[in-house]
Amino acid sequence: MIQSKLPRVGTTIFTRMSTLAAAHGAINLSQGFPDFDAPEALREAMARHVMDGHNQYAPMPGVMRLREQLAAQLQRYRGVSCDPDTEITVVPGATEGIFCAVMACVRPGDEVILLDPCYDSYQPSVELAGGRAVHVPLQGPGFALDRERLQAAVSGRTRLLMINSPHNPSGGVLSREDMLYLEALVERHNLLVISDEVYEHLVFDGRAHHSALQFPALRQRSFALFSFGKTFSVTGWKTGYCIAPPALTTELRKVHQFVSFVAVTPVQLAVADFLAEHPDYPATLAAFYQRKRDLFCAALGQSRFSFTPSAGTYFQLLDYSEISREVDTALCEQWTSERGVAAIPISVFYEQPPPRQLLRFCFAKNDAVLESAAEVLCRI
Ligand SMILES: Cc1ncc(COP(=O)(O)O)c(C=O)c1O
């Protein structure tokens, strides 16, 4: 009989909630994907490359024309240069890139610091590498870094720190001061970093995204992960990329080439074409999603939920402590089947039970869907 290497892992909550929402015909604001389509020029380019016969393996690190566009994007948006040959690897989704980065640097017995709440793939990746996840909760209503606990969590065995900004599920964004603090911390303790920046372009109210690649000591030690799924509304194309210094990239690719070997060819060619023609497209996303956040939040004005509008991502947390004392997982299931709206319980992003009663709602949806969902939520 097989003995599970991940005994605590079941089907992810995202799959469960989406299935439940479909079964009950509920409005699905649970899983993080847009219900609108990608730009037409991108979809056309994808179709064209498939029909033109670009359907065989790409080079292992990714199509060079795409990597050149990605290096140009990094320069354009973050003012940072990188070598597309030795520092960029195109991967089949940020999740795969994160897994390969963890596998590349974590050995049995190593400790990896995760900041709770965190994306659900981090912990299993660490466990499969034989590492031990050390969870440090983010603090207070603002999900701020708890510098004291973070410092105390670092031991002689700590190998890696995993960070995520803009942050899923809280919608928080690390400030420049946070990044400077983290830079000093990882330099002092000689830690590697995985910086999950898949929502890099979704920051609101004039805020800036601070990439780990913009801070020299972080740049030297970080695997930074990005996702076309989020930037181009094509989560089903499952393609992203990792930027890391040459020595880290070499090790990442050693794993990547035996996990998936390559990312999908026509997707890479299509994104390369699209970025060459529309290099400013990512800059339009902040205003686009901010308007959706504002619409959703305004429509919830008369509800009994309390909330602070998200600073980034396409997620909004709502606090239901005035409405119910029920645990969040049970409540999400109940509201999906009985009220017709599906969300994600925040406890699934934590090792320990969360300090507050919060649900995560995805607002990457058409306006009419957001309005209908808010109507339902206002009746609760
Ligand atoms: C924080 C975070 N990281 C990574 C991913 C995964 O991105 P991809 O679909 O490119 O694997 C997601 C997707 O929901 C996410 O929210």
The ligand as an SDF file (V2000), in Angstrom:
LIG
                    3D

 16 16  0  0  0  0  0  0  0  0999 V2000
   -0.2490   33.8230   -4.7970 C   0  0  0  0  0  0  0  0  0  0  0  0
   -0.3450   32.9540   -5.9870 C   0  0  0  0  0  0  0  0  0  0  0  0
    0.7650   32.3780   -6.4670 N   0  0  0  0  0  0  0  0  0  0  0  0
    0.7500   31.5730   -7.5480 C   0  0  0  0  0  0  0  0  0  0  0  0
   -0.4310   31.3170   -8.2040 C   0  0  0  0  0  0  0  0  0  0  0  0
   -0.4280   30.3650   -9.3660 C   0  0  0  0  0  0  0  0  0  0  0  0
   -0.2190   30.9230  -10.5990 O   0  0  0  0  0  0  0  0  0  0  0  0
   -0.2420   29.9530  -11.8690 P   0  0  0  0  0  0  0  0  0  0  0  0
   -1.6760   29.7460  -12.2550 O   0  0  0  0  0  0  0  0  0  0  0  0
    0.5400   30.7050  -12.9030 O   0  0  0  0  0  0  0  0  0  0  0  0
    0.4010   28.6740  -11.4820 O   0  0  0  0  0  0  0  0  0  0  0  0
   -1.6220   31.8760   -7.7450 C   0  0  0  0  0  0  0  0  0  0  0  0
   -2.8960   31.5530   -8.4100 C   0  0  0  0  0  0  0  0  0  0  0  0
   -3.9580   31.6400   -7.8610 O   0  0  0  0  0  0  0  0  0  0  0  0
   -1.5740   32.7150   -6.6110 C   0  0  0  0  0  0  0  0  0  0  0  0
   -2.6840   33.2820   -6.1220 O   0  0  0  0  0  0  0  0  0  0  0  0
  1  2  1  0
  2  3  1  0
  2 15  2  0
  3  4  2  0
  4  5  1  0
  5  6  1  0
  5 12  2  0
  6  7  1  0
  7  8  1  0
  8  9  2  0
  8 10  1  0
  8 11  1  0
 12 13  1  0
 12 15  1  0
 13 14  2  0
 15 16  1  0
M  END
$$$$
